[in-house]
């Protein structure tokens, strides 16, 4: 029998996979195509900051996990490691859109 918490996490991951399909595809493509560490870091920063601005931080952890899986599938473990170590460069990049703030309040 699957523990209830595991099922809930699997459901959340499946919903995020569908809901953020475009962002995941775009982010994985852009990040994986970077050849230098500096450019890869900039692509990670832009991808995750754009996600936070658009959707807030509620699903950031699961988005990061899914994006990391996609990067690993592209044999870019270096990019996945950088992704998991990401911290916002400045408080401004964590600023969220009004729509994202409204979604966070309604949850």
Residue frames as a rotation matrix with the C-alpha (Angstrom) as fourth column:
UNK 1
0.578 0.816 0.000 0.00
0.816 -0.578 0.000 0.00
0.000 0.000 -1.000 0.00
UNK 2
-0.277 -0.640 0.717 1.28
0.609 -0.694 -0.385 3.48
0.744 0.330 0.582 -0.89
UNK 3
-0.499 0.067 -0.864 1.47
0.786 -0.386 -0.484 5.90
-0.365 -0.920 0.140 2.05
UNK 4
0.541 0.841 0.018 -1.07
0.792 -0.502 -0.348 8.73
-0.284 0.202 -0.937 1.87
UNK 5
0.450 -0.435 -0.780 1.63
-0.104 -0.893 0.438 11.43
-0.887 -0.116 -0.447 1.84
UNK 6
-0.646 -0.719 0.257 3.41
0.116 0.241 0.964 9.79
-0.754 0.652 -0.072 -1.10
UNK 7
-0.196 0.679 0.708 0.18
0.966 0.258 0.021 9.63
-0.168 0.688 -0.706 -3.10
UNK 8
0.735 0.485 -0.474 -0.50
0.464 -0.869 -0.171 13.29
-0.495 -0.094 -0.864 -2.40
UNK 9
-0.001 -0.835 -0.551 3.01
-0.252 -0.533 0.808 14.24
-0.968 0.140 -0.210 -3.55
UNK 10
-0.713 -0.227 0.664 2.62
0.487 0.520 0.702 12.16
-0.505 0.823 -0.260 -6.70
UNK 11
0.270 0.895 0.354 -0.69
0.948 -0.182 -0.262 13.86
-0.170 0.407 -0.898 -7.47
UNK 12
0.665 -0.086 -0.742 0.83
0.062 -0.984 0.169 17.30
-0.744 -0.158 -0.649 -6.92
UNK 13
-0.437 -0.897 -0.073 3.74
-0.098 -0.033 0.995 16.42
-0.894 0.441 -0.073 -9.21
UNK 14
-0.495 0.325 0.806 1.38
0.825 0.468 0.318 15.19
-0.274 0.822 -0.499 -11.92
UNK 15
0.640 0.763 -0.092 -0.71
0.715 -0.635 -0.293 18.35
-0.282 0.122 -0.952 -11.70
UNK 16
0.391 -0.583 -0.712 2.39
-0.193 -0.809 0.556 20.55
-0.900 -0.080 -0.428 -11.80
UNK 17
-0.587 -0.621 0.520 3.76
0.323 0.409 0.854 18.59
-0.742 0.669 -0.039 -14.76
UNK 18
-0.088 0.666 0.741 0.60
0.996 0.045 0.078 19.41
0.018 0.745 -0.667 -16.72
UNK 19
0.765 0.537 -0.355 0.07
0.581 -0.813 0.022 22.91
-0.277 -0.223 -0.935 -15.38
UNK 20
0.502 -0.670 -0.547 3.63
-0.384 -0.739 0.554 24.11
-0.775 -0.068 -0.628 -15.93
UNK 21
0.555 -0.213 0.804 4.31
0.607 0.764 -0.217 22.10
-0.568 0.609 0.554 -19.09
UNK 22
0.817 -0.217 0.534 5.36
0.350 -0.550 -0.758 25.11
0.459 0.806 -0.374 -21.16
UNK 23
0.714 -0.550 0.433 7.59
-0.687 -0.668 0.285 26.59
0.133 -0.501 -0.855 -18.45
UNK 24
0.496 -0.519 0.696 9.24
-0.181 0.723 0.667 23.21
-0.850 -0.456 0.264 -17.84
UNK 25
0.624 -0.230 0.747 9.93
0.743 0.473 -0.474 22.63
-0.244 0.851 0.466 -21.54
UNK 26
0.805 -0.301 0.511 11.24
0.043 -0.830 -0.556 26.13
0.592 0.470 -0.655 -22.09
UNK 27
0.686 -0.541 0.486 13.36
-0.710 -0.352 0.610 26.14
-0.159 -0.764 -0.626 -18.95
UNK 28
0.519 -0.486 0.704 14.89
0.155 0.863 0.481 22.73
-0.841 -0.141 0.523 -19.63
UNK 29
0.692 -0.218 0.689 15.68
0.718 0.103 -0.689 23.69
0.079 0.971 0.227 -23.22
UNK 30
0.777 -0.376 0.505 17.27
-0.233 -0.917 -0.325 27.02
0.585 0.135 -0.800 -22.38
UNK 31
0.613 -0.554 0.563 19.26
-0.689 -0.027 0.724 25.78
-0.387 -0.832 -0.398 -19.39
UNK 32
0.563 -0.376 0.736 20.48
0.300 0.923 0.242 22.60
-0.770 0.084 0.632 -21.12
UNK 33
0.782 -0.226 0.581 21.67
0.577 -0.089 -0.812 24.55
0.235 0.970 0.061 -24.14
UNK 34
0.851 -0.489 0.191 24.08
-0.522 -0.827 0.211 26.70
0.054 -0.279 -0.959 -22.12
UNK 35
0.611 -0.698 -0.374 27.72
0.275 0.630 -0.727 25.78
0.743 0.341 0.576 -22.63
UNK 36
-0.493 -0.822 0.285 29.44
0.000 -0.328 -0.945 27.89
0.870 -0.466 0.161 -19.98
UNK 37
-0.450 0.262 -0.854 28.85
0.874 0.325 -0.361 27.76
0.183 -0.909 -0.375 -16.25
UNK 38
-0.873 0.080 -0.481 28.22
0.102 -0.935 -0.341 31.50
-0.477 -0.347 0.808 -16.18
UNK 39
-0.701 0.644 -0.305 25.57
-0.604 -0.310 0.734 31.31
0.378 0.699 0.606 -18.89
UNK 40
-0.381 0.550 -0.743 23.98
0.395 0.824 0.406 28.28
0.836 -0.139 -0.531 -17.24
UNK 41
-0.655 0.099 -0.749 23.78
0.727 -0.189 -0.660 30.14
-0.207 -0.977 0.052 -13.92
UNK 42
-0.868 0.343 -0.360 22.14
-0.382 -0.923 0.042 33.09
-0.318 0.174 0.932 -15.69
UNK 43
-0.540 0.688 -0.485 19.63
-0.375 0.319 0.870 30.76
0.754 0.652 0.085 -17.39
UNK 44
-0.430 0.355 -0.830 18.75
0.760 0.639 -0.120 29.08
0.488 -0.682 -0.544 -14.07
UNK 45
-0.802 0.074 -0.592 18.34
0.364 -0.725 -0.585 32.49
-0.473 -0.685 0.555 -12.42
UNK 46
-0.795 0.506 -0.334 16.09
-0.606 -0.649 0.460 33.76
0.016 0.568 0.823 -15.21
UNK 47
-0.490 0.621 -0.612 13.98
-0.021 0.693 0.721 30.59
0.872 0.366 -0.326 -15.40
UNK 48
-0.374 0.332 -0.866 13.31
0.876 0.432 -0.212 30.33
0.304 -0.838 -0.453 -11.67
UNK 49
-0.841 0.067 -0.537 12.89
0.196 -0.887 -0.418 34.07
-0.505 -0.457 0.733 -11.14
UNK 50
-0.754 0.599 -0.271 10.38
-0.553 -0.354 0.755 34.22
0.356 0.718 0.598 -14.00
UNK 51
-0.376 0.618 -0.690 8.49
0.420 0.778 0.468 31.30
0.826 -0.114 -0.552 -12.44
UNK 52
-0.533 0.131 -0.836 8.33
0.824 -0.141 -0.548 33.04
-0.190 -0.981 -0.033 -9.05
UNK 53
-0.909 0.198 -0.367 7.19
-0.226 -0.974 0.035 36.31
-0.351 0.114 0.929 -10.64
UNK 54
-0.607 0.685 -0.402 4.45
-0.503 0.060 0.862 34.55
0.615 0.726 0.308 -12.58
UNK 55
0.126 0.692 -0.711 3.25
0.037 0.713 0.700 31.96
0.991 -0.114 0.064 -10.05
UNK 56
0.584 0.023 0.812 4.68
-0.767 -0.313 0.560 32.80
0.267 -0.949 -0.165 -6.65
UNK 57
-0.448 -0.889 0.093 6.63
-0.845 0.387 -0.369 30.42
0.292 -0.244 -0.925 -4.45
UNK 58
0.303 0.662 0.686 3.91
-0.849 0.515 -0.122 27.92
-0.434 -0.545 0.717 -3.56
UNK 59
0.954 0.120 0.274 4.90
0.013 0.899 -0.438 25.40
-0.299 0.421 0.856 -6.26
UNK 60
0.515 -0.815 -0.267 8.54
-0.842 -0.422 -0.335 26.45
0.160 0.398 -0.903 -6.64
UNK 61
-0.213 -0.634 0.744 9.91
-0.727 0.612 0.313 23.32
-0.653 -0.474 -0.591 -4.94
UNK 62
0.261 0.371 0.891 7.95
0.226 0.874 -0.430 20.92
-0.939 0.313 0.144 -7.11
UNK 63
0.979 0.027 -0.203 8.69
-0.179 -0.371 -0.911 22.98
-0.100 0.928 -0.359 -10.25
UNK 64
0.204 -0.979 -0.011 12.41
-0.976 -0.204 0.076 22.81
-0.077 -0.005 -0.997 -9.41
UNK 65
-0.193 -0.237 0.952 12.21
-0.347 0.924 0.160 19.04
-0.918 -0.299 -0.261 -8.88
UNK 66
0.653 0.524 0.547 10.43
0.326 0.458 -0.827 18.49
-0.684 0.718 0.128 -12.19
UNK 67
0.869 -0.398 -0.296 12.83
-0.488 -0.582 -0.651 20.78
0.087 0.709 -0.699 -14.03
UNK 68
-0.047 -0.918 0.393 15.76
-0.902 0.208 0.378 18.94
-0.429 -0.336 -0.838 -12.45
UNK 69
0.116 0.175 0.978 14.35
0.085 0.979 -0.185 15.63
-0.990 0.105 0.098 -13.70
UNK 70
0.951 0.275 0.142 14.12
0.170 -0.082 -0.982 17.03
-0.258 0.958 -0.125 -17.22
UNK 71
0.533 -0.830 -0.162 17.70
-0.842 -0.503 -0.196 18.30
0.081 0.240 -0.967 -17.07
UNK 72
-0.178 -0.568 0.804 18.90
-0.598 0.711 0.370 14.92
-0.781 -0.415 -0.466 -15.79
UNK 73
0.506 0.453 0.734 17.05
0.302 0.704 -0.643 13.21
-0.808 0.547 0.220 -18.65
UNK 74
0.978 -0.211 -0.008 19.07
-0.099 -0.428 -0.898 15.46
0.186 0.879 -0.439 -21.00
UNK 75
0.465 -0.833 -0.300 22.28
0.845 0.518 -0.131 14.29
0.265 -0.192 0.945 -19.29
UNK 76
-0.071 -0.447 0.892 22.85
0.016 -0.895 -0.447 17.71
0.997 -0.017 0.070 -17.74
UNK 77
0.422 0.165 -0.891 23.41
0.815 0.362 0.453 16.71
0.398 -0.917 0.018 -14.14
UNK 78
-0.678 -0.710 -0.193 25.65
0.732 -0.625 -0.271 19.77
0.071 -0.325 0.943 -13.77
UNK 79
-0.667 0.518 0.536 22.68
-0.196 -0.816 0.544 21.98
0.719 0.258 0.646 -14.61
UNK 80
0.379 0.827 -0.416 20.39
0.223 0.355 0.908 20.03
0.898 -0.437 -0.050 -12.27
UNK 81
-0.033 -0.482 -0.876 22.89
0.987 0.124 -0.106 20.45
0.160 -0.867 0.471 -9.43
UNK 82
-0.932 -0.309 0.191 23.07
0.301 -0.951 -0.074 24.19
0.204 -0.012 0.979 -10.10
UNK 83
-0.261 0.932 0.252 19.27
-0.145 -0.296 0.944 24.35
0.954 0.210 0.212 -10.20
UNK 84
0.455 0.471 -0.756 18.88
0.585 0.482 0.653 22.67
0.672 -0.739 -0.057 -6.80
UNK 85
-0.282 -0.652 -0.704 21.43
0.954 -0.265 -0.137 25.04
-0.097 -0.711 0.697 -5.25
UNK 86
-0.378 0.126 0.917 19.67
0.487 -0.815 0.313 28.17
0.787 0.565 0.247 -6.58
UNK 87
-0.141 0.353 -0.925 19.00
0.843 -0.447 -0.299 31.10
-0.519 -0.822 -0.234 -4.30
UNK 88
0.776 0.472 0.419 17.47
0.626 -0.664 -0.409 34.35
0.085 0.579 -0.811 -5.60
UNK 89
-0.217 -0.909 0.355 20.16
0.829 -0.364 -0.425 36.86
0.516 0.202 0.832 -6.58
UNK 90
-0.963 -0.037 0.268 18.17
-0.084 -0.900 -0.427 39.71
0.257 -0.434 0.863 -5.09
UNK 91
-0.601 0.798 -0.051 14.85
0.259 0.134 -0.956 40.32
-0.756 -0.587 -0.288 -3.32
UNK 92
-0.267 0.503 -0.822 13.61
-0.766 -0.629 -0.136 41.98
-0.585 0.593 0.553 -6.51
UNK 93
-0.691 -0.011 -0.723 13.72
-0.590 0.586 0.555 38.69
0.418 0.810 -0.412 -8.42
UNK 94
-0.879 0.418 -0.230 11.40
0.477 0.763 -0.437 37.18
-0.007 -0.493 -0.870 -5.84
UNK 95
-0.655 0.679 -0.331 8.78
-0.503 -0.719 -0.479 39.87
-0.564 -0.147 0.813 -6.49
UNK 96
-0.666 0.493 0.561 5.54
0.605 0.796 0.020 38.28
-0.436 0.352 -0.828 -7.58
UNK 97
-0.813 0.470 0.344 2.89
0.059 -0.521 0.851 39.41
0.580 0.712 0.396 -9.96
UNK 98
-0.538 0.704 0.464 -0.48
-0.838 -0.387 -0.385 40.55
-0.091 -0.596 0.798 -8.56
UNK 99
0.370 0.690 -0.622 -2.07
-0.736 0.626 0.256 37.44
0.566 0.363 0.740 -10.07
UNK 100
-0.213 -0.540 -0.814 0.44
0.148 0.806 -0.573 35.20
0.966 -0.242 -0.092 -8.27
UNK 101
-0.949 -0.103 0.296 -0.19
-0.254 -0.304 -0.918 36.96
0.185 -0.947 0.262 -4.96
UNK 102
-0.105 0.988 0.112 -3.95
-0.993 -0.110 0.040 36.47
0.052 -0.107 0.993 -5.44
UNK 103
0.329 0.172 -0.928 -3.47
-0.340 0.939 0.053 32.73
0.881 0.298 0.367 -6.18
UNK 104
-0.656 -0.652 -0.380 -1.34
0.159 0.373 -0.914 32.37
0.737 -0.661 -0.141 -3.04
UNK 105
-0.788 0.406 0.463 -4.00
-0.615 -0.473 -0.631 34.04
-0.037 -0.782 0.622 -0.91
UNK 106
0.172 0.952 -0.252 -6.76
-0.955 0.224 0.192 31.81
0.240 0.208 0.948 -2.31
UNK 107
-0.089 -0.263 -0.961 -4.95
-0.188 0.952 -0.243 28.57
0.978 0.159 -0.134 -1.36
